[in-house]
Amino acid sequence: MWIYEKRLEYPVNITKPDVKMAKLLMAQYGGPDSELAASLRYLTQRYSMPDDRIRATLTDIGTEEMAHWEMIGAMIHQSMTGATCEELKAAGLDGYYVIHNHGVFPVDPNGVPFTAAYIQCTGDPIADISEDMAAEQKARATYEHLMNMTNNEQIIEPLFFLREREIVHYQRFGECLDILQNMHAPACACRCRNRRGR
């Protein structure tokens, strides 16, 4: 289905490991508002959309979110590279290490593993696109929170890139919502009138 370039969407080059930051970055790797959750949400919701433009937008953004998930995985990996057991333990990752070693696994910073329950899909196009707009705003806020937790420019730069993409995605979903509201307003009003007439 996809043709892709074998490189990260934005370069990640963290030369000084930061295990505490690696743990925090897990919010966007395996948390409820993570890039993985966003990608799977959008690629699932697209089937219910009544307009080709909206299906294409969900496919495009869902695919890009997978690329963002790859970036976050690279950031976690580079931030943990060479970390000792003592450093992992000091960062609160001793339990993680026991199960996953230095591997990158989809959990949140509290160690809660990713679950399909994070993926929202109602089958109602307006509800789903509204959820997607909220998801993009939550991701933007999370990236801002992450940037506030470090002074390392090698971490901040890719996070800033990701934050900016969330803003663009929010705008694109806003355009999708406009399309849906223009499509559904008359039909919805008709159904509501029929119910009131009973």
Salt bridges, closest charged atoms under 4 A:
GLU5 OE1 - ARG7 NE 2.69
GLU9 OE1 - HIS68 NE2 2.91
ASP33 OD1 - LYS138 NZ 3.43
GLU35 OE1 - HIS68 ND1 3.70
ASP51 OD2 - ARG53 NH2 2.93
ASP52 OD1 - ARG55 NH2 2.06
GLU64 OE2 - HIS68 NE2 3.14
GLU64 OE2 - ARG165 NE 2.64
GLU64 OE1 - HIS169 NE2 2.89
GLU65 OE1 - HIS68 ND1 3.24
GLU65 OE2 - HIS169 ND1 3.16
GLU131 OE2 - ARG41 NE 3.73
GLU136 OE1 - HIS169 ND1 3.39
GLU144 OE2 - ARG140 NH1 2.97
GLU144 OE2 - ARG163 NE 2.80
GLU164 OE2 - ARG163 NH1 2.40
GLU166 OE1 - HIS169 ND1 3.92
GLU175 OE1 - ARG172 NE 3.80
